[in-house]
């Protein structure tokens, strides 16, 4: 559509732009969200075409003068450039005192250390490698109503970026709502916006370094001797969300237009009770990856979770490591429970792939799953769900593997479907 709109402008069109909705799903959602998505998409297309026109001659023979004349005659959206994302700076969980203690215990089993306490709020910091997890139990923060509505779950994501002001201004120009959190004495202000699900996206200044924002806002524990120990988790590989069906396009547009991320292939995965549609989005450098999951059936675990909490939520968090066999062995020793995988999965693996039987037996003994592409391999394993809302995935990427092990999701979902119910359903989906 970008090329089509560009050629229309080059042909001399100067009239209005409008959208006509043929999608029944859009007709069912709140008008305000549909209108915001429509405006964001039009502004995004204008900005993309303006950049194409300013880039010079095109393949159809239009020279730079013709293209410059179009830009000079027609007012086209000209937002700040897309942010350069350097990775996930932190994930923030909305909790109360009881769920915060329970989640803190799980994080310690996963090898995280309690690294600090916020200077003025009921907020705790857990760290391992380059992973920073914040538990927000402050009753006066935005996290409390988020917790009351959805239970203990991720309420905010911090993204490292080279220019937070540019990222914020691009987001607000594209119809995102700015978010300002109350500041205590000597606390750093971090630019932020509301995400489509009502959570918060923070733009963390990369110039502060890995610990800068935490050194300012937290009283850090003196635990440098313990910082290097642990099971070896070192990065947030990706974050997966379970969404209502009507929010998938909203999130893809948000990631593409506001954050400069690109969607991958749309996959349909088999849950024991229906199909799950899964789309991965990532920036070009692959420093930030999200997986968006929606249920095509009302009977899947994802659909029931979305219904139970009244909206979308983080589905699981994938944590990367360098040696998954060593890491999982240490995690099992510390008491972490993982989703059991049927022995048939490993028999099928040997039948489908030319793979070292010894490696398969090693994976079988530890419950590790496997996928590969032409350029690399992917090893992963899933923890049991926390509060029946989300779980952790431990992953190791090798080579240039660029997917999320979606082919293995049915094995995990089948195992979860056989687990006894403990309240809200554990989520299904890829990643």
C-alpha positions in Angstrom: 0.0 0.0 0.0 3.0 2.3 0.6 4.0 2.0 -3.1 0.4 2.5 -4.3 -0.1 5.7 -2.2 3.3 7.0 -3.4 2.3 6.5 -7.0 -1.0 8.2 -6.4 0.7 11.3 -5.1 3.2 11.3 -7.9 0.3 11.2 -10.3 -0.9 14.5 -8.9 -3.6 13.5 -6.4 -4.1 16.1 -3.6 -7.4 15.1 -2.2 -8.4 13.6 1.1 -7.7 10.1 2.5 -10.3 8.0 4.2 -10.8 4.5 5.4 -13.9 2.3 4.9 -14.3 -0.6 7.3 -15.3 -4.0 5.9 -13.9 -6.0 8.8 -16.7 -7.2 11.0 -14.3 -7.6 13.9 -13.6 -3.8 13.8 -17.3 -3.1 13.9 -17.6 -5.1 17.2 -14.8 -3.3 19.1 -15.1 0.1 20.8 -15.3 3.0 18.3 -12.6 5.0 20.1 -10.0 2.2 19.6 -11.0 1.7 16.0 -10.7 5.4 15.3 -7.3 5.6 17.1 -6.0 2.6 15.1 -7.3 4.2 11.8 -5.7 7.5 12.5 -2.4 5.8 13.5 -2.4 3.7 10.4 -3.0 6.7 8.1 -0.3 8.8 9.9 2.1 5.9 9.6 1.5 5.4 5.9 1.9 9.2 5.3 5.2 9.1 7.2 6.5 6.1 5.4 5.6 7.5 2.0 7.1 10.9 2.8 10.4 9.1 3.6 10.2 7.3 0.3 9.6 10.5 -1.6 12.5 12.2 0.1 14.9 9.4 -0.7 15.3 10.3 -4.4 14.4 8.7 -7.7 12.4 5.5 -7.9 12.3 2.5 -10.2 9.5 4.0 -12.3 11.7 6.8 -13.5 10.4 9.7 -11.4 13.3 12.0 -10.7 14.2 13.7 -7.5 12.6 17.0 -8.6 9.2 15.5 -9.2 9.3 13.8 -5.8 10.5 16.9 -4.0 7.7 18.9 -5.6 5.1 16.5 -4.1 6.7 16.9 -0.7 6.7 20.6 -1.1 3.0 20.8 -2.2 1.4 18.3 0.1 1.5 18.2 3.9 2.5 14.7 4.9 3.1 13.4 8.4 6.7 13.8 9.4 7.2 12.2 12.9 10.5 11.7 14.8 12.5 8.7 13.6 11.8 5.3 15.0 13.6 4.6 18.3 16.7 2.6 18.4 16.0 -0.2 20.9 18.9 -1.7 22.7 17.0 -4.4 24.6 14.6 -4.9 27.5 15.8 -2.9 30.5 13.3 -4.3 32.9 10.0 -6.0 33.4 7.7 -4.8 36.1 5.1 -7.0 37.8 2.0 -5.7 39.5 1.6 -7.7 42.8 0.3 -7.3 46.3 2.2 -8.4 49.4 1.1 -12.1 49.3 1.7 -12.6 45.6 4.9 -10.5 45.7 6.3 -12.9 48.4 5.3 -15.9 46.3 6.7 -14.6 43.1 9.9 -13.5 44.9 10.3 -17.1 46.1 9.9 -18.4 42.6 12.4 -15.9 41.3 15.0 -16.9 43.9 14.5 -20.5 42.8 15.2 -19.3 39.3 18.5 -17.9 40.5 17.5 -14.3 40.8 18.9 -12.4 43.8 17.0 -9.7 45.7 19.1 -6.8 44.6 17.4 -3.8 46.1 14.5 -1.9 47.5 13.0 1.3 46.1 13.9 4.4 48.0 10.3 5.6 48.5 7.9 2.9 47.3 7.0 -0.7 48.1 8.9 -2.0 45.1 11.6 -4.7 45.0 14.3 -5.4 42.4 15.5 -8.9 41.4 18.5 -9.3 39.1 20.4 -12.0 37.3 22.8 -11.4 34.4 21.3 -8.5 32.3 17.8 -9.4 33.5 16.0 -6.9 35.8 12.6 -7.8 37.3 10.7 -5.3 39.4 7.9 -6.4 41.8 5.6 -3.4 42.4 3.4 -3.8 45.5 3.0 -0.1 46.2 -0.7 0.6 46.9 -0.5 4.1 45.5 1.0 3.3 42.1 -0.6 2.5 38.8 0.3 -1.1 39.3 -2.3 -1.6 42.1 -5.4 -1.2 39.9 -3.7 -3.2 37.3 -3.2 -6.0 39.8 -6.8 -5.7 41.1 -8.1 -6.1 37.6 -5.8 -8.9 36.3 -3.9 -10.4 39.2 -0.1 -10.7 39.5 1.3 -10.1 36.0 3.6 -7.9 34.0 2.3 -4.3 34.0 5.2 -2.5 32.4 8.1 -3.1 30.1 11.2 -0.9 30.1 13.0 -0.6 26.7 16.6 0.7 26.4 16.7 3.4 23.8 19.3 5.9 22.5 16.9 8.9 22.7 13.9 8.6 25.0 12.5 12.0 24.1 12.5 11.1 20.4 10.8 7.8 21.2 8.2 9.5 23.4 7.4 12.3 20.8 7.1 9.7 18.0 4.6 7.7 20.1 2.5 10.7 21.1 2.5 11.9 17.5 1.1 8.5 16.6 -1.8 8.9 19.0 -0.3 7.1 22.1 -1.2 8.4 25.5 1.7 9.7 27.5 2.2 8.2 31.0 3.8 10.2 33.9 4.4 8.4 37.2 4.6 10.3 40.5 8.3 10.9 41.4 9.8 10.8 44.9 12.8 12.8 46.0 16.0 12.3 43.9 14.2 9.8 41.5 14.9 9.8 37.8 12.1 10.6 35.4 11.6 8.0 32.6 9.6 8.9 29.6 6.7 6.5 29.1 3.5 5.7 27.2 0.5 3.5 27.7 0.5 0.3 25.7 -2.6 -1.0 23.9 -3.5 -3.2 26.9 -3.3 -0.4 29.4 0.1 -1.3 30.6 3.1 1.0 30.4 6.1 1.1 28.0 9.1 3.0 29.5 11.8 4.4 27.3 15.0 4.0 29.4 18.0 6.1 28.5 20.8 3.9 27.2 23.3 6.4 28.4 22.5 5.4 32.0 24.1 2.0 31.4 22.9 -1.3 32.8 22.5 -0.2 36.4 22.2 3.6 36.2 18.4 3.8 36.7 18.5 1.3 39.5 21.4 3.0 41.3 19.3 6.2 41.3 15.9 4.8 42.3 16.9 1.8 44.5 18.9 1.1 47.6 21.0 -1.6 46.1 22.3 -4.6 48.2 26.0 -5.0 48.5 26.1 -8.4 46.8 28.7 -8.1 44.1 30.3 -11.3 45.3 27.1 -13.2 44.5 26.3 -11.4 41.3 28.3 -13.8 39.1 26.8 -16.9 40.7 23.6 -18.6 39.7 22.2 -20.9 37.0 23.3 -18.7 34.1 20.2 -16.9 32.9 21.5 -13.7 31.3 18.9 -12.0 28.9 15.2 -11.6 28.3 14.9 -13.4 25.0 11.3 -12.5 24.3 8.0 -11.7 26.0 4.8 -13.4 24.8 1.3 -11.9 25.3 -2.1 -13.6 25.2 -4.6 -11.2 23.7 -8.3 -11.0 22.8 -8.9 -11.7 19.1 -9.8 -8.0 18.5 -6.4 -6.7 19.8 -4.0 -8.6 17.5 -4.1 -6.0 14.7 -3.9 -3.2 17.3 -0.7 -4.6 18.8 0.9 -5.3 15.4 0.2 -1.7 14.3 1.5 -0.4 17.6 4.7 -2.4 17.4 5.3 -1.5 13.7 4.4 2.2 13.8 5.4 3.3 17.2 8.4 1.0 18.0 9.7 0.3 14.5 9.3 -3.5 14.9 8.4 -5.8 12.1 6.0 -8.8 12.2 7.0 -12.2 11.1 4.8 -15.0 9.7 1.4 -15.7 11.2 1.2 -19.3 12.5 -1.7 -21.4 13.6 -0.9 -23.8 16.4 -3.0 -26.7 17.8 -4.2 -26.4 21.3 -6.2 -29.5 22.5 -9.3 -27.3 22.4 -8.8 -25.2 19.3 -6.3 -23.2 17.3 -4.0 -20.4 18.5 -2.8 -17.8 16.0 0.7 -16.6 16.8 2.7 -13.7 15.4 6.2 -12.7 16.4 7.4 -9.1 16.1 11.0 -7.9 16.5 13.2 -5.0 15.7 15.9 -5.3 13.0 18.7 -6.0 15.5 16.6 -8.6 17.3 17.3 -7.0 20.7 13.5 -6.8 21.4 11.1 -9.6 20.6 7.5 -10.0 21.3 5.1 -12.9 20.5 1.4 -12.1 20.1 -1.0 -15.0 20.6 -4.8 -15.0 20.1 -7.2 -17.9 20.3 -9.5 -18.7 17.4 -11.7 -20.8 19.7 -13.4 -19.8 23.0 -12.4 -23.1 24.6 -8.6 -22.9 24.6 -6.6 -22.0 27.7 -5.6 -18.6 26.2 -9.3 -17.7 25.5 -10.3 -18.7 29.0 -7.5 -16.8 30.6 -8.3 -13.7 28.6 -12.0 -14.0 29.6 -11.2 -14.6 33.2 -9.1 -11.4 33.6 -11.1 -9.3 31.1 -8.4 -8.6 28.6 -4.9 -9.3 27.4 -1.9 -10.0 29.6 1.7 -11.3 29.4 1.5 -15.0 28.6 5.1 -15.9 29.4 8.6 -14.6 29.7 11.5 -16.3 27.8 14.9 -16.0 29.6 18.0 -16.8 27.6 21.1 -18.7 28.7 24.4 -19.9 27.1 24.1 -23.6 28.2 20.6 -24.8 28.8 21.6 -28.2 30.0 23.7 -26.8 32.8 21.2 -24.1 33.6 18.2 -26.5 33.8 20.2 -28.9 36.0 20.8 -26.1 38.4 17.2 -24.9 38.3 15.9 -28.4 39.0 18.3 -28.7 42.0 16.9 -25.4 43.4 13.3 -26.7 43.1 12.0 -25.3 39.9 9.2 -27.4 38.4 9.0 -27.7 34.6 6.1 -28.8 32.4 6.5 -32.6 31.7 6.9 -33.6 28.1 5.6 -36.8 26.7 8.2 -39.4 25.7 6.5 -39.7 22.3 7.8 -36.2 21.6 11.4 -37.4 21.6 10.5 -40.5 19.5 8.9 -38.2 16.9 12.0 -36.0 17.0 14.2 -38.9 16.0 11.8 -39.8 13.2 11.5 -36.3 11.8 15.1 -35.1 12.0 18.6 -36.3 11.4 19.8 -35.6 14.9 22.3 -37.2 17.3 20.4 -39.8 19.3 22.6 -39.1 22.3 21.5 -35.4 22.2 17.9 -36.5 22.1 18.3 -38.8 25.0 20.0 -36.0 26.9 17.0 -33.7 26.1 14.6 -36.4 27.0 16.1 -36.9 30.5 15.8 -33.2 31.2 12.5 -32.3 29.5 14.1 -30.0 27.0 12.5 -29.3 23.6 14.3 -28.7 20.3 13.8 -26.9 17.0 16.1 -25.9 14.2 16.2 -23.9 11.1 18.7 -23.8 8.2 20.9 -21.5 10.1 20.6 -22.5 13.7 19.1 -24.4 16.6 16.7 -23.6 19.5 16.6 -25.4 22.8 13.8 -24.6 25.3 11.9 -25.7 28.4 8.8 -24.3 30.1 8.2 -23.8 33.9 4.9 -24.5 35.5 2.5 -21.5 35.6 2.6 -19.0 38.4 -0.8 -18.2 39.8 -2.2 -19.9 36.6 -1.5 -16.6 34.8 2.0 -16.8 33.2 5.1 -19.0 33.1 8.8 -18.7 32.3 10.6 -20.3 29.4 14.3 -21.0 29.4 15.9 -20.8 26.0 19.2 -21.2 24.2 19.6 -19.9 20.7 22.5 -21.3 18.5 23.6 -19.9 15.2 21.1 -17.7 13.4 17.9 -19.3 14.5 15.3 -16.6 14.4 12.0 -18.2 15.5 10.4 -19.2 18.8 10.0 -23.0 18.8 6.3 -22.7 17.7 6.3 -26.3 16.5 6.8 -27.5 20.0 4.0 -25.4 21.5 1.4 -28.2 21.0 3.5 -30.6 23.1 3.5 -28.1 25.9 -0.2 -27.2 25.6 -1.1 -30.9 25.6 0.8 -31.4 28.8 -0.8 -28.3 30.4 -4.2 -29.5 29.4 -3.7 -32.7 31.5 -2.6 -30.7 34.6 -5.2 -30.4 37.4 -7.0 -27.1 37.4 -6.0 -24.7 40.1 -8.1 -21.6 39.3 -7.5 -19.6 36.2 -6.3 -21.6 33.2 -2.6 -21.6 32.3 -2.2 -19.8 29.0 -1.7 -21.5 25.7 0.2 -20.1 22.7 3.5 -20.0 21.0 6.9 -18.9 22.1 
